[in-house]
Amino acid sequence: MPSLDYTLSFHIGLMARVAARREPEGSEAEQEFLIVTNRKMVQASEAFDRADEAENSRPLACDAGNASWHWSAN
């Protein structure tokens, strides 16, 4: 039976190769939208983690005209 270190190393190496070979699906505009959306979600999560209380964090607001999110001017 293989050791845990061997098994873990194999799995990490395999997943790295699989991830490197995957080509993103969708148009460039869709890919850019997902990148921006992910970045904003990470920023919101980090801001929430830094706030002492939920009331201290600035809410996100949506501009329905172009479906973009931005920090409200609280």
C-alpha atoms as a printed R data frame, in Angstrom:
   type eleno elety resid chain resno       x      y       z
1  ATOM     1    CA   MET     A     1   0.000  0.000   0.000
2  ATOM     2    CA   PRO     A     2   1.481  3.402  -0.997
3  ATOM     3    CA   SER     A     3   2.390  5.865   1.722
4  ATOM     4    CA   LEU     A     4   0.275  8.936   2.388
5  ATOM     5    CA   ASP     A     5   3.099 11.218   1.190
6  ATOM     6    CA   TYR     A     6   3.339  9.354  -2.106
7  ATOM     7    CA   THR     A     7  -0.436  9.418  -2.605
8  ATOM     8    CA   LEU     A     8  -0.706 13.125  -1.806
9  ATOM     9    CA   SER     A     9   2.228 14.020  -4.073
10 ATOM    10    CA   PHE     A    10   0.724 12.000  -6.915
11 ATOM    11    CA   HIS     A    11  -2.682 13.648  -6.508
12 ATOM    12    CA   ILE     A    12  -1.249 17.185  -6.375
13 ATOM    13    CA   GLY     A    13   0.886 16.528  -9.454
14 ATOM    14    CA   LEU     A    14  -2.019 15.030 -11.358
15 ATOM    15    CA   MET     A    15  -4.360 17.920 -10.521
16 ATOM    16    CA   ALA     A    16  -1.690 20.455 -11.521
17 ATOM    17    CA   ARG     A    17  -1.316 18.779 -14.922
18 ATOM    18    CA   VAL     A    18  -5.079 18.574 -15.445
19 ATOM    19    CA   ALA     A    19  -5.518 22.248 -14.520
20 ATOM    20    CA   ALA     A    20  -2.685 23.292 -16.850
21 ATOM    21    CA   ARG     A    21  -4.259 21.497 -19.812
22 ATOM    22    CA   ARG     A    22  -7.747 22.913 -19.369
23 ATOM    23    CA   GLU     A    23  -8.655 25.675 -21.765
24 ATOM    24    CA   PRO     A    24 -11.190 28.202 -20.506
25 ATOM    25    CA   GLU     A    25 -14.610 28.070 -22.122
26 ATOM    26    CA   GLY     A    26 -16.590 31.085 -23.292
27 ATOM    27    CA   SER     A    27 -15.781 34.255 -25.127
28 ATOM    28    CA   GLU     A    28 -13.092 36.679 -23.985
29 ATOM    29    CA   ALA     A    29 -15.805 39.045 -22.716
30 ATOM    30    CA   GLU     A    30 -17.321 36.270 -20.581
31 ATOM    31    CA   GLN     A    31 -13.925 35.309 -19.209
32 ATOM    32    CA   GLU     A    32 -13.152 38.952 -18.354
33 ATOM    33    CA   PHE     A    33 -16.551 39.285 -16.656
34 ATOM    34    CA   LEU     A    34 -15.813 36.252 -14.474
35 ATOM    35    CA   ILE     A    35 -12.348 37.547 -13.574
36 ATOM    36    CA   VAL     A    36 -13.740 40.932 -12.548
37 ATOM    37    CA   THR     A    37 -16.633 39.343 -10.659
38 ATOM    38    CA   ASN     A    38 -14.308 37.013  -8.773
39 ATOM    39    CA   ARG     A    39 -11.963 39.884  -7.878
40 ATOM    40    CA   LYS     A    40 -14.858 41.953  -6.515
41 ATOM    41    CA   MET     A    41 -16.173 39.030  -4.482
42 ATOM    42    CA   VAL     A    42 -12.726 38.524  -2.941
43 ATOM    43    CA   GLN     A    43 -12.483 42.257  -2.163
44 ATOM    44    CA   ALA     A    44 -15.916 42.224  -0.522
45 ATOM    45    CA   SER     A    45 -14.991 39.187   1.549
46 ATOM    46    CA   GLU     A    46 -11.733 40.790   2.676
47 ATOM    47    CA   ALA     A    47 -13.507 44.051   3.587
48 ATOM    48    CA   PHE     A    48 -16.088 42.121   5.582
49 ATOM    49    CA   ASP     A    49 -13.334 40.214   7.405
50 ATOM    50    CA   ARG     A    50 -11.586 43.502   8.299
51 ATOM    51    CA   ALA     A    51 -14.745 45.132   9.686
52 ATOM    52    CA   ASP     A    52 -15.294 44.921  13.442
53 ATOM    53    CA   GLU     A    53 -19.045 44.739  12.978
54 ATOM    54    CA   ALA     A    54 -21.165 44.093   9.903
55 ATOM    55    CA   GLU     A    55 -22.514 47.653  10.249
56 ATOM    56    CA   ASN     A    56 -18.979 49.005   9.720
57 ATOM    57    CA   SER     A    57 -18.624 47.543   6.250
58 ATOM    58    CA   ARG     A    58 -19.652 49.495   3.182
59 ATOM    59    CA   PRO     A    59 -22.398 47.818   1.190
60 ATOM    60    CA   LEU     A    60 -22.083 47.000  -2.470
61 ATOM    61    CA   ALA     A    61 -24.483 48.701  -4.833
62 ATOM    62    CA   CYS     A    62 -25.512 47.573  -8.303
63 ATOM    63    CA   ASP     A    63 -25.723 49.915 -11.263
64 ATOM    64    CA   ALA     A    64 -28.516 48.223 -13.187
65 ATOM    65    CA   GLY     A    65 -27.724 50.221 -16.323
66 ATOM    66    CA   ASN     A    66 -24.526 48.314 -16.974
67 ATOM    67    CA   ALA     A    67 -24.947 45.523 -14.405
68 ATOM    68    CA   SER     A    68 -21.792 46.479 -12.537
69 ATOM    69    CA   TRP     A    69 -21.219 46.431  -8.805
70 ATOM    70    CA   HIS     A    70 -19.444 49.200  -6.949
71 ATOM    71    CA   TRP     A    71 -18.879 50.301  -3.379
72 ATOM    72    CA   SER     A    72 -21.581 52.674  -2.171
73 ATOM    73    CA   ALA     A    73 -20.452 56.055  -0.901
74 ATOM    74    CA   ASN     A    74 -21.399 55.316   2.708
